[in-house]
């Protein structure tokens, strides 16, 4: 079996977070992929946080025996948890043609989605990055066109759940920014920064403007909490190109409008701008 047959998935979960059912749904979707592509080797890494008894947690959740489970008694920032698993992945040889994904514990792959992306990466050796939208009613949509994404589409839709990339890109990007993401003062932006760097490195990138990976729907009422990290990620990794500068300016103006409508606290907006200026 060659490395091009391998799919590497990175997932972290709070062992006390009450998402056992969601995790089982993710495992079931990966098992369905295995059945549909029996020649593929799936290497699924799971880090259980807030976990004092790994064996009991694995048994309670029903983690499949072929999932690589590690644990920590603490609650880690999301970027730190992913990087811990990535250290193990990056230590492996022949990653160049592997397919890498980062599904959350409450994400899943509708039947057909992962299979189609896997096949596309095997057929097109220049394809390095693929992403789509996510949603609670996600389905595989075979007639949805695959398009070359703009930088703005990367910013808007390339989340950790929706991005699938080739191993050669992972070897270049390597890590999530540990000053960004849930569990850090920035509270978000780690997947935006990661996706922007991957986009810059990709020979060919494709975007599908359809909800084809499952995840709970975005809650607009909490978007203020994600503003600062996203703005900082654009500042750091959007580049100095016209597209990158436009994206930074657009983000600033859009959120200024939210402040004017009372949807974003002025203090949050001011703090985010100050942090971004320090960069």
Phi, psi and omega in degrees: 000129182271164180295338180290350177270001190261138173242124180249124181242139183240117182224140172233150183211149172276118183297340179251016187273355177074025180248032180300316181296319178295320177298319178297325176296317177299312180300321180295322180291325177290322177297322178295322175297317179303318181292322181285330179232073187296341179279348182280138174263117179260124180246093186259121180257132179231122175254117177266119179263164183052043188241110179267340182223085184303318182298317180293320180295316179300317180292318182294317181287325187086044180290128178303149185294339181267005175276134180276107186257129168235168185212164175210142179284344183266167170263112185264151168304145185302318180295322179294317180298315179295319181296327178299318177288326180294331176302318179294317181295315184290343177283346180282159178265162173057049178276347195309318185256007176291155175257124187245134176222161185230059182291133173292170180293341178250022175258166175200164180252110175301147181306124178108330185291302183296325178298315182294318180293317177302313180297319181296320178293328177287326184278328183242101184287351175269348180287118184244338186213133178222141173206165182215190170273167174235166177179164182288342178249031184296143175216156172290128182237091188297338182268357178291129184289146173264126185235159174284121187280153169272166176299323180295324177293325174300314181296322186278328193230349184273082176268170179300328180288327188264349183273132169232131186222162180279151183301327180297328177288320177301320179297333179275313182285316171071304190223157168279148178290114186282359172267359180242159172105169179303131182098356175246166177303330180289329174071352180194183171097349183294323180284328175297313178298318179297314182295321178297317178293320178296320179298319179296327185272341189290136172290313177226132176237147178226141178233138175245118183277064181204153180276099186237003171234133185279139176189153178302147182294149179293136180261106183299338184291344181249012185294335179301326183291339182264356188294309187299315181295320179295317179297319180294322178297318178296318180300319184281321193238359180284344178084174181257013178290162176306321180294320180292318179292322177297318180297319179295315179294320180297315180300317180297317182288321179299316183284336171296323177295323178293324175297316181297328180272000179080013181271346179226126180298140179303321181298320179296316181295315180297316180295321180295317179297320180295316179295319179295321179297324177288330169061000000 
